[in-house]
Amino acid sequence: MTGITDQIKKAKSATVSMSVLPTGVKNDALSNMADALDSKRGYVIGENRKDLEDAEGKIPGPMYKRMMVDDAKVDEMVRGIRSVMSLEDPVGGTMSATELDDGLMLYQVRCPVGMLGVVFESRPDVVPQIMSLCLKSGNCVAFKGGSEAHRTIKAIFGVLRDAASSAGIPESAFVLLESRDDFKEILDLDEYIDLLIPRGSNSFVRYVQDNTRIPVLGHAAGICHVYIDSECDQDMALSVAMDSKIQYPAVCNAVENILVDSAIAEEFLPRLISSMKENGVEVRGDVRTKAIVPDINAASEEDWFEEYDDLIIAIKVVDSLEDAIDFINSHSSHHTEAIITNNMQKAAVFTKMVDSADVFVNASTRFADGYRFGKGAEVGISTNKIHARGPMGMEGLMIYKYVLIGNGQVVKDYVGKDARQFKHIRKDAECPLR
Amino acid sequence: MTGITDQIKKAKSATVSMSVLPTGVKNDALSNMADALDSKRGYVIGENRKDLEDAEGKIPGPMYKRMMVDDAKVDEMVRGIRSVMSLEDPVGGTMSATELDDGLMLYQVRCPVGMLGVVFESRPDVVPQIMSLCLKSGNCVAFKGGSEAHRTIKAIFGVLRDAASSAGIPESAFVLLESRDDFKEILDLDEYIDLLIPRGSNSFVRYVQDNTRIPVLGHAAGICHVYIDSECDQDMALSVAMDSKIQYPAVCNAVENILVDSAIAEEFLPRLISSMKENGVEVRGDVRTKAIVPDINAASEEDWFEEYDDLIIAIKVVDSLEDAIDFINSHSSHHTEAIITNNMQKAAVFTKMVDSADVFVNASTRFADGYRFGKGAEVGISTNKIHARGPMGMEGLMIYKYVLIGNGQVVKDYVGKDARQFKHIRKDAECPLR
């Protein structure tokens, strides 16, 4: 047994006591964590400076920017932890109650998933976010962050774990994986890890899926679409399309492909394309788009499957709502798609038939985000079709158990002739075993 | 592209139209299916007879019995399909609604998972069960059944698919995999299959998990425990323990290990063990159990991890509730565990700290079943800790999407100074786009 496997086993053992922590203890721990991070910011920022010095010039600019921790970033992390304190404790709530028979009550009771593995890139603010969400929801967690920010991540992790432990949280509940080998080792620990949440590149997520039998939740890509219907307010369409592309192009919920209905293409495309160009966006169009606005690049077949994460947009003319839906369902990454239309009948068809986590009507794709959705904090965005889909808050860290309370009932009384019949009456009741 | 991959792709394409089928069409199809199976029973039973002839003497007795289809079995399947008709249509319901800002409403709307793969052993009645549940919940499905019953399964599948298709259900929505190679081929189709549900042996489920990146839901083993607390009604304890073992020992929710509190062991064990023996159960005990009742076999360390599925029981003496919980959490398959106690404080500790899908108080483990839980029908029992846990009805085939309806809102207005603030007000409202 190596060090990491041993730590994961201990964390798994801690899941049971974590799952029954009183809300007050958890909130005290979160308060300690916020205070500790606040007061030890000098140490954290100092460690971050070392990481930044090593990374300078060696990693892409946006990545360098994302791993930077300054006073404002620490303030934001501290605020984030305090906001999780104010979230309702999700553990122990009764989701449903059914009277199976006289004196035989079945309750579906919410409980933590247990032991999580979270892998992320170089953003150190993921640590306080996920650690506070896990703590509040009674889960244990093992982290692996990007190696570029290893000193920063270790510093934040240490400060937060010590602060939590001084409030009575088992120290073993939180594990930091420091190397790629550590991470590879945990992929085999399906007996101890209940769920893996990888946040990273498409190829990384597929690597994880290919090398573990632990359930994996996350998103591999963000290829989002905006469809501009013929019956729309074109000013609104322009504004939403521009915001979806340029407001923050480097993220998964930015739009990559815009589909324009052929009935308005001649009128709308020149406006859209000139606005894109004015804002520094490279435009790639299909044949019909280029026929209307020749001075753009041609979009290749690969372009429709490309997540640019950059100031590049692919534009296509389609002949109907149905064509738009077909194109989206066969090209999107099932993350977020929007329709711009005044026709609520068409909006209904779009939202029902587009198979994506988020389907928006007359709003920017950039709203696809846990904070904007009101979840308080975000574990990640899921393009899986089980458990949790779309922006995932604390609810993605919860599952349930069935609690059945009887007075000696046996199944033999419910089979054969003269069998007792089940009642199966839904009740509005809380499980009494709290 | 081979035949099977082609069929799976077509089924995946059909998921969109399946997801928007009106309830009436689905119920008509179910009614057709029930009628067709009823009237074509001669054909189905005839095909089953051929399978039975081939299998006789070559497969274990219980398996032979499970694959048998007679008139009573057909009646049961027909009743099962009709009972799914009466279940509420789960598609399109609004699970939550949040006002993000003036005129910007977010709805979480229930929708089908999409394309499922279900693998099962030789029980042909799984076909009508799963097919009717998938149809009612708007899902497409590919089946692979045990090869022993291949003629029976093909006959039932054909009758049901034709009946559904005559009511307007796309024929491509249902796929039958006829060979092991077909099944291996679909493990790579993660782009088209959203969820795999294997029902089978531990080693088979692990094989599936090891060879696909498609999410897998199911249970690998059923090692269930009954803990007899010192403060209990011993008559009740005896009755529940016996029912949990002997009422139907060949299934996953039968008990394999019984833990008896040391304070009552001398009084209770002789009664329990003699009742087990009278009912033909082989008893294996730990050292302390054998010290009290010497005339039993010794339980080896492996016995505690063994799913007997047979008239064998392992019995152990424990010193406290805490010891019982520790033992269960480290030996059970997290399926179903029961405590027999009059002390509701202890019952609360047990139900909160035992990490299993079903935790029962004073009731037989054999109640762990979709029908008994009132789910109408059962897709399977999940020991996973995500998506669906325990007996899984139609709700295990559902997920949700987020529908956001605005009037042109853009994210740039919600960032920077003078940013608009989100309201995030929970509303009791239905999504208007139905």
Interface residues (C-beta under 8 A of the other chain):
Chain A: T15 V16 S19 V20 G92 T98 L100 L104 L106 V109 V113 G114 D190 D194 L195 R206 Q209 D210 R213 P215 V216 L217 D233 M236 S239 V240 M242 D243 Q247 Y248 I325 N329 M344 A347 A348 T351 K352 M353 D355 S356 A357 D358 V359 F360 V361 N362 A363 S364 R366 F367 A368 R372 F373 G374 N384 K385 I386 H387 R389 G390 P391 I399 Y400 K401 Y402 V403 L404 I405 G406 N407 G408 Q409 V410 V411 K412 Y414 V415 F422 H424 P432 L433 R434
Chain B: T15 V16 S19 V20 G92 T98 L100 L104 L106 V109 C111 V113 G114 D190 D194 L195 R206 Q209 D210 R213 P215 V216 L217 D233 M236 S239 V240 M242 D243 Q247 Y248 I325 N329 M344 A347 A348 T351 K352 M353 D355 S356 A357 D358 V359 F360 V361 N362 A363 S364 R366 F367 A368 R372 F373 G374 N384 K385 I386 H387 R389 G390 P391 I399 Y400 K401 Y402 V403 L404 I405 G406 N407 G408 Q409 V410 V411 K412 Y414 V415 F422 H424 P432 L433 R434
